[in-house]
């Protein structure tokens, strides 16, 4: 019940933000690639030095596909050492004149795949910038195999931020909590990630 109360509190805080702020928020749909946290040191400088080159997202996706290093989702204090190799993509479908958006996350790995459709409530907090909170349901086809959205199918609560970083480039970051996902000690695991995408 504590997780539900916390998630509800986050959603209420987002919903209570001034609706007028959405006018200056981020508008549009996009699809992007999530940066592998194992290679943050390489990927972040690449993102910053090519921030206006929209093909960065495809270069990063290709680099992840060719890599032989395992894709690992981590928390600041608890790395997941058994995550499979794979690629993760994420996107948003904007509903015009509505604070709601349809979002999707897809992970394709060597030993499992996972899909997370979700619905979010978005609030503009500045020019071309949104914060959002949402809920969805993850489908993991190989239970007990770790993925960036959990090791079990279940309800996932998400909160994050997205912003335009150029004419067509979007950067985003979020935290996901799969309510069925548990660490060895039985605690819930929040998965934090960031990435970049192309707006259309």
LUMDRENVEX-931254 format. One record per atom (N, C-alpha, C, O): x, y, z; residue in three letters. Coordinates in steps of 0.2 Angstrom, whole numbers, plus 2048, in hexadecimal, padded with zeros to 3 digits. Layout:
BEGIN
XYZALA ...
END
This chain:
BEGIN
8047FA800UNK 800800800UNK 804806800UNK 80280B7FDUNK 80A806803UNK 80F80C803UNK 81180E7FDUNK 8118147FBUNK 8128097F8UNK 81480B7F1UNK 80F80F7EEUNK 8108147EAUNK 80880C7EFUNK 80380F7EBUNK 8028167EEUNK 80081B7EAUNK 8028177F4UNK 80181E7F7UNK 8078237F4UNK 8058287F3UNK 80D8207F4UNK 8128257F1UNK 8118267EAUNK 81282C7E8UNK 80F8217E6UNK 80D8227DFUNK 8088277DEUNK 80882C7DAUNK 8028267E2UNK 7FD82B7E2UNK 7FF8327E3UNK 7FC8377E0UNK 8038337E8UNK 8058397EAUNK 80983D7E5UNK 8088437E3UNK 80D8397E1UNK 81183C7DBUNK 80C83E7D6UNK 80D8447D3UNK 80783A7D4UNK 80283C7CFUNK 7FE8427D1UNK 7FD8467CDUNK 7FC8427D8UNK 7F88487DAUNK 7FC84F7DAUNK 7FA8547D8UNK 80384E7DBUNK 8078547DBUNK 8088567D4UNK 80785C7D2UNK 8098527CFUNK 8098547C8UNK 8038577C6UNK 80385C7C2UNK 7FD8537C7UNK 7F78567C5UNK 7F585D7C8UNK 7F18607C5UNK 7F785E7CEUNK 7F68647D1UNK 7FA86A7CEUNK 7F88707D0UNK 7FF8697CAUNK 80386E7C8UNK 7FE8727C3UNK 7F98707C0UNK 8008797C2UNK 7FC87D7BEUNK 7FB87B7B7UNK 80087A7B4UNK 7F487A7B5UNK 7F38777AEUNK 7F687C7A9UNK 7F887A7A3UNK 7F68837AAUNK 7F88887A6UNK 7FF8867A4UNK 80288879EUNK 8038837A8UNK 80A8827A6UNK 80B87E7A0UNK 81087E79DUNK 80687979FUNK 807875799UNK 807878793UNK 80A87678EUNK 80587F792UNK 80688378CUNK 80D88478AUNK 80E884784UNK 81188478FUNK 81888578EUNK 81C87F78EUNK 82287F78EUNK 81987978FUNK 81C873790UNK 81E86F789UNK 81E872784UNK 82186978AUNK 823866784UNK 81D863780UNK 818860783UNK 81D864779UNK 817862775UNK 81A85D770UNK 82085E76DUNK 81785876EUNK 819854769UNK 81A84C76BUNK 81B84B771UNK 81B848766UNK 81C841767UNK 823840765UNK 826843761UNK 82683A768UNK 82D838766UNK 82E831768UNK 82A82E76BUNK 83482F765UNK 836828766UNK 83D828767UNK 84182C764UNK 84082576CUNK 84782576EUNK 84A81F770UNK 84781A771UNK 850820772UNK 85481A775UNK 85681C77CUNK 85882177DUNK 856817780UNK 859818787UNK 860816788UNK 862811785UNK 86481B78BUNK 86B81A78BUNK 86C814790UNK 869814796UNK 87181078FUNK 87380B793UNK 87780E799UNK 87C811798UNK 87480D79FUNK 8788107A5UNK 87F80D7A6UNK 8838117A9UNK 8818077A3UNK 8878047A3UNK 88C80879FUNK 8928087A1UNK 88A80C79AUNK 88E810796UNK 88D818797UNK 88E81B792UNK 88A81A79CUNK 88882179DUNK 88E82579CUNK 88E82B799UNK 89482379EUNK 89A82779DUNK 89C829796UNK 89E82E794UNK 89A824791UNK 89B82578AUNK 895828787UNK 89682D783UNK 88F827789UNK 889829786UNK 887830787UNK 885834783UNK 88983378DUNK 88783978FUNK 88B83F78BUNK 888843789UNK 89283E78BUNK 895843787UNK 893843780UNK 89384877CUNK 89183D77DUNK 88F83C776UNK 889840775UNK 888844770UNK 88483F77AUNK 87E84377AUNK 87F84B77AUNK 87C84E776UNK 88384D77FUNK 884854780UNK 88885777AUNK 88685D778UNK 88C854777UNK 890857771UNK 88D85676AUNK 88F85A766UNK 88785276AUNK 883852764UNK 87C853765UNK 878850762UNK 87B85876AUNK 87485976CUNK 86F85B767UNK 86985A767UNK 87285F761UNK 86E86175CUNK 86E85C756UNK 86B85E751UNK 871857757UNK 871852751UNK 86C84C752UNK 86D848757UNK 86684D74FUNK 861848751UNK 86384174FUNK 85F83C752UNK 86883F74BUNK 86983874AUNK 86D835750UNK 86F82F74FUNK 86F839755UNK 87283675BUNK 86E83075DUNK 87182B75FUNK 86783175EUNK 86382B761UNK 86482575DUNK 86481F760UNK 865825756UNK 86681F752UNK 86D81C753UNK 86E816753UNK 872821753UNK 87981F755UNK 87981B75BUNK 87D81675CUNK 87681E760UNK 87681A767UNK 873814767UNK 87580F76AUNK 86D813763UNK 86A80D763UNK 86E80875FUNK 86E802761UNK 87180A75AUNK 876805756UNK 87C80375BUNK 87E7FD75BUNK 87E80875EUNK 884806763UNK 882801768UNK 8867FC76AUNK 87C80276BUNK 87A7FD770UNK 8787F676DUNK 87A7F1770UNK 8767F6767UNK 8747F0764UNK 87B7EC762UNK 87B7E6763UNK 8807EF760UNK 8867EC75FUNK 88A7EA765UNK 88F7E6765UNK 8897ED76BUNK 88D7EC771UNK 88C7E5773UNK 8877E2773UNK 8927E3776UNK 8917DC779UNK 8917DD781UNK 8917D8784UNK 8917E3783UNK 8907E478BUNK 8897E378DUNK 8857E5789UNK 8887E0793UNK 8817E0795UNK 87E7E6796UNK 8817EB799UNK 8777E7794UNK 8737ED796UNK 8717EC79DUNK 86E7E779FUNK 8737F17A1UNK 8717F07A8UNK 86D7F67ABUNK 86F7FC7AAUNK 8687F57AEUNK 8647FA7B1UNK 8667FA7B9UNK 8667F57BCUNK 8678007BBUNK 86A8017C2UNK 8668067C6UNK 86380A7C3UNK 8668057CCUNK 86480B7D1UNK 86B80D7D4UNK 87080A7D3UNK 86B8137D7UNK 8718167DAUNK 8748117DFUNK 87A8127DFUNK 87180D7E2UNK 8748097E7UNK 8738027E6UNK 8767FE7EAUNK 8708007E1UNK 86F7F87E0UNK 86F7F67D8UNK 86A7F67D5UNK 8757F57D6UNK 8767F37CEUNK 8737EC7CDUNK 8737E87D2UNK 8707EC7C7UNK 86D7E57C5UNK 8727E27C1UNK 8737E47BBUNK 8767DD7C3UNK 87B7DA7C0UNK 8797D47BBUNK 87D7D17B7UNK 8727D37BBUNK 8707CD7B7UNK 86B7CF7B1UNK 8687CB7AEUNK 86C7D67AFUNK 8677D87AAUNK 86A7D57A3UNK 8707D57A2UNK 8667D479FUNK 8687D1798UNK 86A7D6793UNK 8697DC794UNK 86E7D478EUNK 86F7D9789UNK 8697DA785UNK 8657D6784UNK 8697E1783UNK 8637E377FUNK 8637EA77EUNK 8677EE77FUNK 85D7EC77BUNK 85C7F3779UNK 8557F577BUNK 8517F277BUNK 8557FC77EUNK 84F7FE780UNK 84D80577DUNK 85180977CUNK 84780577BUNK 84480B777UNK 83E80D77BUNK 83A80A77EUNK 83D81477AUNK 83881777EUNK 83581D77AUNK 838820776UNK 82E81E77AUNK 82B823776UNK 82582677AUNK 82282377FUNK 82282B777UNK 81C82F779UNK 818830773UNK 81A83376EUNK 81182F774UNK 80C83276FUNK 808837773UNK 805836778UNK 80983D770UNK 806843773UNK 7FE844771UNK 7FD84376BUNK 7FA845775UNK 7F3846774UNK 7F284E774UNK 7F3851779UNK 7F085076EUNK 7F085876DUNK 7EB85A772UNK 7E5857773UNK 7EC860775UNK 7E886477AUNK 7E585F77FUNK 7E0860782UNK 7EA85B782UNK 7E8857787UNK 7EF85678CUNK 7F4855789UNK 7EE856792UNK 7F4854796UNK 7F684D797UNK 7FB84B79AUNK 7F2849793UNK 7F4842793UNK 7F884078DUNK 7F7842788UNK 7FC83B78EUNK 800838789UNK 801831789UNK 80082E78FUNK 80182D784UNK 802826784UNK 80A825783UNK 80D82877EUNK 80D821787UNK 81481F787UNK 815818786UNK 811814788UNK 81B816784UNK 81D80F783UNK 82480E784UNK 828812781UNK 826809787UNK 82D807788UNK 82D7FF785UNK 8297FB787UNK 8327FE781UNK 8337F777EUNK 83B7F5780UNK 83F7F977EUNK 83C7F0783UNK 8427ED784UNK 8437E6780UNK 83F7E2781UNK 8487E677CUNK 8497E0778UNK 8507DD77AUNK 8557E0778UNK 8507D777DUNK 8567D477FUNK 8587CE77CUNK 8537CB779UNK 85D7CB77EUNK 85F7C477BUNK 85B7BF77EUNK 8597BA77BUNK 8597BF785UNK 8557BA788UNK 84E7BC78AUNK 84A7B878DUNK 84C7C2789UNK 8457C578BUNK 8447CB787UNK 8487CF785UNK 83D7CC787UNK 83B7D3784UNK 8367D5789UNK 8337D178DUNK 8357DC78AUNK 8307DF78EUNK 82D7E578BUNK 8307E9787UNK 8267E678CUNK 8237EB789UNK 81F7EF78EUNK 81C7EC793UNK 81F7F578EUNK 81B7F9793UNK 8187FF790UNK 81A80478FUNK 8117FE78FUNK 80D80478DUNK 80A807793UNK 809804798UNK 80A80E793UNK 808812799UNK 804818797UNK 80581A791UNK 80081B79BUNK 7FD82179AUNK 7FF8267A0UNK 8008247A5UNK 80182C79DUNK 8048317A2UNK 8008377A2UNK 7FD83979DUNK 80183B7A8UNK 7FE8427A8UNK 8048467A8UNK 8098467ACUNK 80484B7A3UNK 80A84F7A2UNK 8098567A4UNK 8038597A3UNK 80E85A7A7UNK 80D8617A9UNK 8138657A7UNK 8198637A8UNK 81286A7A3UNK 81786E7A1UNK 81A8727A6UNK 8178757AAUNK 8218727A7UNK 8248767ACUNK 82987B7A9UNK 82D87E7ADUNK 82987C7A3UNK 82D8817A0UNK 82D880798UNK 82987C796UNK 831884795UNK 83188478EUNK 83387D78BUNK 83987B78DUNK 82F87A787UNK 831873785UNK 83386E78AUNK 83786A789UNK 83086E790UNK 83286A795UNK 82B867799UNK 82786B79BUNK 82B86179AUNK 82585E79EUNK 82885A7A4UNK 82E8577A3UNK 8248597A9UNK 8258547AEUNK 81F84F7ADUNK 8198527ABUNK 81F8497AEUNK 8198457AEUNK 81983F7B3UNK 81E83D7B6UNK 81383D7B4UNK 8138377B8UNK 80D8327B5UNK 8088357B2UNK 80F82C7B5UNK 80A8277B1UNK 80A8207B4UNK 80E81F7B9UNK 80681C7B1UNK 8058157B3UNK 8048117ADUNK 8008137A9UNK 80780B7ADUNK 8068067A8UNK 8077FF7AAUNK 8077FE7B0UNK 8077FB7A5UNK 8077F47A7UNK 80D7F07A3UNK 80D7F179DUNK 8127EE7A6UNK 8187EB7A3UNK 8167E37A2UNK 8147E07A6UNK 8187E179CUNK 8177DA79AUNK 81F7D8799UNK 8227D9794UNK 8217D379DUNK 8287D079CUNK 8277C979BUNK 8247C579EUNK 82A7C7795UNK 8297C0792UNK 82D7BB796UNK 82B7B5795UNK 8327BD79AUNK 8367B879DUNK 8367BA7A5UNK 83B7BD7A6UNK 8317B87A9UNK 8327BA7B0UNK 8387B87B3UNK 83B7B37B2UNK 83A7BC7B8UNK 8407BB7BCUNK 8477BD7B8UNK 84C7BD7BBUNK 8467BF7B1UNK 84C7C27AEUNK 84B7C97AEUNK 8467CC7ACUNK 8507CD7B1UNK 8507D47B2UNK 8507D87ABUNK 8537D67A6UNK 84B7DD7ABUNK 84B7E17A5UNK 84B7E87A8UNK 84A7E97AEUNK 84C7EE7A4UNK 84B7F47A6UNK 8457F67A9UNK 8447FC7ACUNK 83F7F27A8UNK 8397F47ABUNK 8367EF7AFUNK 8307EE7B1UNK 83B7EB7B2UNK 8397E67B7UNK 83B7DF7B5UNK 83C7DD7AFUNK 83A7DA7BAUNK 83B7D37B8UNK 8347CF7B9UNK 8347C97B8UNK 82F7D37B9UNK 8287CF7BAUNK 8237D47B6UNK 8247DA7B6UNK 81E7D17B3UNK 8197D57B0UNK 8157D87B6UNK 8147D57BBUNK 8137DE7B5UNK 80F7E27BAUNK 80E7E97B9UNK 8117EC7B4UNK 80B7EC7BEUNK 8097F37BDUNK 8107F77BFUNK 8147F67C3UNK 8117FC7BAUNK 8178007BBUNK 8158087BCUNK 81180A7B8UNK 81880B7C1UNK 8178127C2UNK 81D8167C0UNK 8228147C1UNK 81C81B7BCUNK 82181F7B9UNK 8218267BAUNK 81B8297BAUNK 82682A7BCUNK 8268317BCUNK 82D8337B8UNK 8328307B9UNK 82C8397B5UNK 83283B7B1UNK 8328427AEUNK 82D8467B0UNK 8378447AAUNK 83884A7A7UNK 83A8497A0UNK 83E84579FUNK 83784E79CUNK 83984E795UNK 83A855792UNK 836859795UNK 83E85678EUNK 84085D78BUNK 84385D784UNK 846858782UNK 841862780UNK 84486377AUNK 84B86577BUNK 84C86A77FUNK 84F863777UNK 856865777UNK 859867770UNK 85F86776FUNK 85486976CUNK 85686B765UNK 84F86A761UNK 84A869764UNK 84F86C75BUNK 84986C757UNK 846865757UNK 840865758UNK 849860757UNK 846859756UNK 84985475CUNK 84684F75DUNK 84D856760UNK 850852765UNK 84D85376CUNK 84C85876EUNK 84C84D76FUNK 84884D775UNK 84D84977AUNK 850844778UNK 84E84C780UNK 851848785UNK 84C84678BUNK 84884B78CUNK 84D84178EUNK 84883F793UNK 84B83B799UNK 850838797UNK 84883B79EUNK 84A8367A4UNK 8458357A8UNK 8408397A9UNK 84582F7ABUNK 83F82D7AFUNK 8418277B4UNK 8468247B4UNK 83D8267B9UNK 83D8217BEUNK 83781C7BDUNK 83281F7BDUNK 8388167BDUNK 8338117BCUNK 83380C7C3UNK 83880A7C5UNK 82D80B7C5UNK 82C8067CAUNK 8278017C8UNK 8218027C8UNK 82A7FB7C7UNK 8257F57C6UNK 8237F27CCUNK 8277F07D0UNK 81C7F27CEUNK 81A7F07D4UNK 81B7E97D6UNK 81A7E77DBUNK 81C7E57D1UNK 81D7DE7D1UNK 8247DC7D2UNK 8267D67D3UNK 8297E17D0UNK 8307DF7D0UNK 8337E07D7UNK 8317E57DBUNK 8377DB7D9UNK 83A7DB7E0UNK 8417D97DFUNK 8437D57DBUNK 8457DD7E3UNK 84C7DB7E4UNK 84D7D57E9UNK 8487D37ECUNK 8537D27E9UNK 8547CC7EDUNK 8527CD7F5UNK 84F7C87F8UNK 8527D37F7UNK 8507D47FEUNK 8497D67FFUNK 8467D7804UNK 8457D67F9UNK 83E7D77F9UNK 83B7DE7F9UNK 8357DF7F8UNK 8407E27F8UNK 83E7E97F7UNK 83D7EB7F0UNK 83F7E87EBUNK 8397F07EFUNK 8377F37E8UNK 83D7F67E5UNK 8427F87E8UNK 83E7F67DEUNK 8447F87DBUNK 8417FE7D6UNK 83D7FD7D1UNK 8448047D7UNK 8438097D2UNK 8488097CDUNK 84E8097CFUNK 84680A7C7UNK 84B80A7C1UNK 84B8117BEUNK 8468137BCUNK 8518147BEUNK 85281A7BCUNK 85681A7B5UNK 85B8167B4UNK 85481E7B0UNK 85781E7AAUNK 8568247A6UNK 8528297A8UNK 85A8257A1UNK 85982B79CUNK 85B829795UNK 85E824794UNK 85982E791UNK 85A82C78AUNK 859832785UNK 858838788UNK 85983177FUNK 85783777AUNK 853834774UNK 85382E773UNK 84F838771UNK 84B83676CUNK 84A83B766UNK 84C841767UNK 84683A761UNK 84483E75CUNK 83D84075CUNK 83983B75DUNK 83C84675CUNK 83584975CUNK 832849755UNK 83584A751UNK 82B847755UNK 82884774EUNK 82184A74FUNK 81D84A74AUNK 
END
